[in-house]
């Protein structure tokens, strides 16, 4: 398509069902821009955000709905009354917190970033789930769906786990060695572009993707499946993780024992093929492990432990 024709139709609108058709329009979508300008809102509804900050979108106006039918609690949570920064002359109408994160750019544009509920904390660091999903799809484009969620498995001592859920029209890709090989390929690819705290600790195949009444991915259902499962059950979907490599030497057995102690895991569930970070380890538990190994006469460092692909790599 010639550039002149692209520019003729290069505009971008943003809207939602609660405010009729659209509430923001950009006509500056050029072939070399991301064409994702929308609207903005601060994290604290009583404070305006500075230029460049990523914040949540607020929308309002006479076309805005009054709330969610028959859901007063949900309405109260997202329909906000009279933020302090509104001029006194403004109409006494609510503003709607859309759940969309946007960025107000220096040139006055509003750039869409992601959904608010797609950000989680992993080991104290904020993680954008959509970014993890993007890199998984880049690593294995044949997947129909790659959905990443974070929640706390039953036996993980309160440590959240990033879990990648996969769906493919090819049923053979979701089981056996085919699935195991796919997971290993994805693990290798994401390790090249994502820090360890952004890498999923478990990969789960889905025969079908749960959806809400509005036909969107039911992420709550997937999070609940993490909450009701153990870490071993979630990891057990991967053939490569199903067999536990036990220690044969004194130092190997000691390492597995100490890892299970500092991470508060069942020792039988920890093998030499596991990754310390994927098991829930972080810099603090790494320091604890290094200290206990040193007291037993074995030396390693926090950096070595966190960088090691498997526990066997730290055994000297």
HUGIFEN-V329663 format. One record per residue. N is the residue number from 0. PSI is psi in radians with two decimals (999 if undefined). Layout:
BEGIN
n = (N	N)
psi = (PSI	PSI)
END
This chain:
BEGIN
n = (0	1	2	3	4	5	6	7	8	9	10	11	12	13	14	15	16	17	18	19	20	21	22	23	24	25	26	27	28	29	30	31	32	33	34	35	36	37	38	39	40	41	42	43	44	45	46	47	48	49	50	51	52	53	54	55	56	57	58	59	60	61	62	63	64	65	66	67	68	69	70	71	72	73	74	75	76	77	78	79	80	81	82	83	84	85	86	87	88	89	90	91	92	93	94	95	96	97	98	99	100	101	102	103	104	105	106	107	108	109	110	111	112	113	114	115	116	117	118	119	120	121	122	123	124	125	126	127	128	129	130	131	132	133	134	135	136	137	138	139	140	141	142	143	144	145	146	147	148	149	150	151	152	153	154	155	156	157	158	159	160	161	162	163	164	165	166	167	168	169	170	171	172	173	174	175	176	177	178	179	180	181	182	183	184	185	186	187	188	189	190	191	192	193	194	195	196	197	198	199	200	201	202	203	204	205	206	207	208	209	210	211	212	213	214	215	216	217	218	219	220	221	222	223	224	225	226	227	228	229	230	231	232	233	234	235	236	237	238	239	240	241	242	243	244	245	246	247	248	249	250	251	252	253	254	255	256	257	258	259	260	261	262	263	264	265	266	267	268	269	270	271	272	273	274	275	276	277	278	279	280	281	282	283	284	285	286	287	288	289	290	291	292	293	294	295	296	297	298	299	300	301	302	303	304	305	306	307	308	309	310	311	312	313	314	315)
psi = (2.31	2.68	-0.62	-0.65	-0.65	-0.82	-0.49	-0.64	0.15	1.40	2.81	2.27	2.73	2.41	3.12	2.89	-0.38	-0.11	0.88	-2.26	-1.04	2.75	0.01	2.55	2.39	2.31	0.28	0.58	1.73	2.84	-0.38	0.20	2.98	-0.08	0.82	0.74	2.29	-2.04	-3.06	2.88	2.50	2.80	-0.71	2.08	-0.26	0.10	2.28	2.53	2.55	2.81	2.35	-0.29	2.51	2.08	3.12	2.53	2.31	2.37	2.71	-3.13	3.02	-0.36	-0.08	2.45	2.86	-0.33	-2.99	2.25	2.11	0.27	1.26	-0.63	-0.75	-0.67	-0.79	-0.50	-0.53	-0.24	1.92	2.39	2.21	1.19	2.65	-0.44	-0.14	2.38	2.55	-0.47	-0.09	2.58	2.55	1.23	2.57	2.81	2.57	2.16	1.87	-0.36	0.03	2.27	2.30	2.95	2.26	1.97	2.78	-0.45	0.19	0.00	2.81	2.04	2.19	2.35	-1.04	3.13	2.53	-0.68	0.09	0.09	2.30	2.98	2.27	1.97	0.74	-0.02	2.37	2.28	2.32	1.88	-0.62	-0.58	-0.71	-0.77	-0.71	-0.82	-0.53	-0.77	-0.60	-0.64	-0.55	1.46	-0.26	-0.14	2.37	-0.66	2.41	1.90	2.19	2.27	2.83	2.30	-3.12	1.96	2.92	-0.70	0.53	0.25	0.63	0.15	2.06	2.66	2.29	2.18	2.27	2.15	2.29	2.47	2.38	2.52	-0.42	1.76	-0.55	-0.43	-0.20	0.22	2.81	-2.65	-0.47	-0.80	-0.74	-0.78	-0.67	-0.76	-0.75	-0.67	-0.76	-0.75	-0.80	-0.76	-0.80	-0.46	-0.37	-0.32	-0.27	2.48	2.84	-0.58	-0.19	0.04	2.29	2.51	-0.21	2.64	2.14	2.20	2.55	2.20	-0.61	2.69	2.16	2.44	2.76	3.13	-0.41	0.21	0.45	2.77	2.23	1.47	-0.55	-0.70	-0.71	-0.70	-0.69	-0.60	-0.49	-0.77	-0.60	0.09	2.75	2.84	-0.69	-0.67	-0.71	-0.73	-0.42	-0.24	-0.36	2.13	-0.61	-0.41	-0.11	-0.59	2.26	2.17	1.92	2.87	2.51	-0.54	2.93	-0.76	-0.60	-0.79	-0.68	-0.74	-0.81	-0.68	-0.80	-0.65	-0.81	-0.57	-0.86	-0.50	-0.06	0.90	2.77	2.26	-0.57	-0.30	-0.04	2.20	2.90	-0.37	-0.10	2.73	2.31	-0.77	-0.73	-0.47	-0.15	0.12	2.64	-2.98	-0.59	-0.85	-0.48	-0.72	-0.68	-0.75	-0.78	-0.74	-0.76	-0.63	-0.71	-0.69	-0.43	0.04	0.21	2.40	2.35	3.14	2.82	-0.74	-0.74	-0.74	-0.79	-0.47	-0.30	2.38	-0.67	2.88	-0.50	-0.42	-0.33	-0.15	2.15	999)
END
